[in-house]
């Protein structure tokens, strides 16, 4: 029986959080053990230095960015010490593809002495457009997540330590070139500060939320959280990506599970 199930996640638009917590809760309930939550989305919550015991289970969730583990998330994994603890991976992608991200996460966690026991690639509404995977994760996704949690719990109970086969390639696909693209703000902004509080990088000015400093990762948390719809992206690269997504990736995809 696990000592504690630890749910840990980076989730700017809160879709990853939904799946990660659902899976972690199911595993903890199945094993009747303690459950903890660590949300390292905001700058004030990072970094997290944590060491786990061999009887612990880490349910680790992150959004897939361009088919890879976000650099910030990879840096956080490097601060964890598994000491033989089991890890269950939750990768959340926006209905295009997860590419090498799940495999990369498994490699990174194994490098920190975790035993990767299960992994799942789930779908959430795309951060850049609500027209792709709208409203997901939905009720069907949550049903799959709960069953995945039960199946992962059973695998943990069996004592199986071999990492399941996970799709992906090595070397991983290249990260896209860095681009300094920041959200724009319309005159409908009321300076309520919600975007400031939700910014995963802390780059929106507290005194003047229309000003965004260098360091935006285009997670779109500010866009989705703004009650006035005042934050938006409007430049060549994001517009081209949105057009590609909306023309090629609107057909529903289902979660892929690795057990």
C-alpha positions, 0 to 999 in steps of 0.5 A, a space after each residue: 500500500 502506498 504511504 502517500 499519493 502525491 498529485 503534482 502539476 503545472 496547469 495554467 488553464 486548469 485542464 491538466 489539474 482536472 485530470 491529474 487530481 481525478 487520477 490521483 484521487 482514484 489511486 488514493 481511494 483504491 489504496 485507502 492512503 493519504 493524498 497531497 496536492 502540489 500546484 507549481 503553476 504560479 511563480 510563487 509556488 516554484 521551485 518545489 524541492 521534494 524527496 519521496 519514499 519508495 512507498 510513495 506514488 507521484 501523479 505528475 501532470 503537465 500540458 504538452 507544448 509543441 510535442 514536448 515537456 515544457 522547459 519549465 516543467 523539465 526544470 521542476 522534475 530535476 528538483 525531485 528525488 524519487 528514491 524508487 517511488 512510483 510515478 504516474 504521468 498525465 500529459 494533457 494536449 490540445 487534440 493535435 498530438 503529444 508527439 514525444 512528450 510522454 516518453 520524454 517525461 518518463 525519461 526525465 522522471 526515471 532519471 530522478 530515480 522514479 519507477 514509471 508505472 503508468 502514463 496517460 495522454 489526455 485531451 483538453 481544450 486547446 489553449 490557443 483556440 476554444 474551437 479545438 477540443 472545446 470543453 474538454 476534459 469532459 464527462 467522458 474524459 473524466 470517466 476514462 481518467 477514473 478508470 485509468 486511476 483504478 487500473 494504475 492502482 491495480 498495477 501498483 498493487 501487483 508490484 510490477 516495476 517495469 515501465 510500460 511501453 510508451 509511444 514517442 521517439 528519441 531523440 525527441 523532436 526539436 523545441 520550436 525557436 523561441 519567439 517574444 510574442 506577448 498578449 495584447 489588451 483591448 480597451 475593454 480591460 477594467 484592470 481587475 487583476 485576474 490576468 495578473 494573478 493567473 499569469 504562470 510566468 508573472 510577467 503581466 504588470 500589476 500596476 498596469 495589466 495592459 503591459 506584459 513584460 518579456 517571458 510570456 510562454 503563451 499558455 493563454 491563461 490570461 486569455 481564458 481567464 479574462 472576464 471581459 475578453 480583453 486579452 488576446 494574441 494577434 500576430 503572424 505566428 499564433 494566427 498561423 498556428 490557430 488556422 492550422 489547428 482549426 482546419 486540421 485538428 477538430 476531429 475528436 481524439 480519445 485518451 491514450 493510456 500506457 499501463 
